[in-house]
């Protein structure tokens, strides 16, 4: 099965997708992923896209790739900012600032790549086998 087309949008435009639109797109391009794993992927995807909306106005691309053996889902989000995401610390009273920490907890691995044309790609890899999924190892 070929990789799905990326979701392309401009965060500065009023017709940019909502987070619900992003989640619907990701669920549609990941058929067959069980509900628990899909839930983790949707959370990570939403957090990565939210960072773009909040910190990198302009064109963005979201890609997901599902590799079955071993079962892994790769999420990549391109944006135009050269600033890396910040894995900060937040207190229980904070209403923001936990996104990258959640990505780190739910992902097997994550990171940032600089793009030759400027900007960056923030990526995450999530395991979708039963032994290594999510923060509790469900």
N, C-alpha and C positions, 0 to 999 in steps of 0.2 A: 504494500500500500504506500503510495507516495506521501511525502510530508504535506500537511495542509498549508494552504496559503496563509501568510501572516495577516494579522489584523493591523491595518495601517490607518492612522488617524493623526490629526493635528490637535494637540491639547489646547491651543489658543483659539480654536474655532468653536462656535456655539453648537455645531453639530457633532462634536466629539462624543464618542460613546460614553455612556454611564458605566459605573462599575458593574451594574447588573447586565449590561450589554456585553461587557468583557467576559463575565462568568458564563453567560449563555453561549458565546462564541467558543470558549475553551471547552465547555461540556460537549458541544456539538462536534468538535474536531477530535475528541477523545472517546469515541464509542467503545464500549466494552470494558472500560476501566471501572472497577467496582466502586460502590458508593463512598466507602471510607477513604480510599485513595483519591478519588476524584475530589472529594471535599478538601483534602489537604492541598491538592494542586490548585483548586480554585482560590483557596486562601492565599497561597504564595503568589499566584498570578495577580490577584487583586492588590496585594501589598506592593508588588513591584510596579504595577501600573499607577497606583496611587502616588508613589514617589515621583514618577514622571510628571503626573498632573500637578503635584505640589511644587516641584523644584526644577523642572526642565520644560518650560513652555515651548511648543513647536512640534515638529513631526516626530512621531513615534511608531515603532513596529513591535508587535508582540508575536512570538513564535512559540509553538509547543511541538515537541517531538516525543512520540511514544516508542520506546525500544522494548520489545518483548522478552529478550533473553540475554542477560537478566533483566527483569522488568524494571525499567526506569522511565521517568518522564522528565524531559529537559524543558525548562521555560527560559526564554530569552526576551529581554525588552531592550530595544535600542532607543536612545534619546540623544538630544543635541548638546547636553551639558557635559563639560569636562570634569565637573566635580563628582567625586565618588560618593556613594551612599555612606551614611554614618551609622555604624553599629554602636548606638549609644546606650546609656542606662536611663531608665525612666522609673519614677516611683509609682506606686499604686494609685496615687492621686492624679497623675498625669493623664490627660485625655488623648495625647498624641505622642509619637516618638518611639513606638514599639514595633513598627513595621519591619525594619531590617532584622531586629531581634527575633521576630516570629519567623521570618524567612530562614534565619540561621537554625532555629529549633526544628522546624518542619522539614528542612532539606538535608539530604545526605551531604551535599556540598554546595557552595555558592561562591560567586566571585564577580569580578569586573574585568572587562577587556576594553582597552582603548580602541577606537575605530580610526582607521587611516584618514577618513574624510572629516574627522572631528566627532566629538561626542563619545559615547561609550555604550557598551552592552553589559547589562547586569543579568546574570544567569543563575539558575538554581537547578539542581538535580534532585529529584525525589524518587526514593525507592518505592516500588509498588508491589513488592512481594510481601508476604504476610509476616516475615520475621524482622523487617527493618523499617516499618512505616511509622511516621509521625513521632511526636515527642514521647509517647508512652510505649512505643514498640508494638502497637496493636497488631 
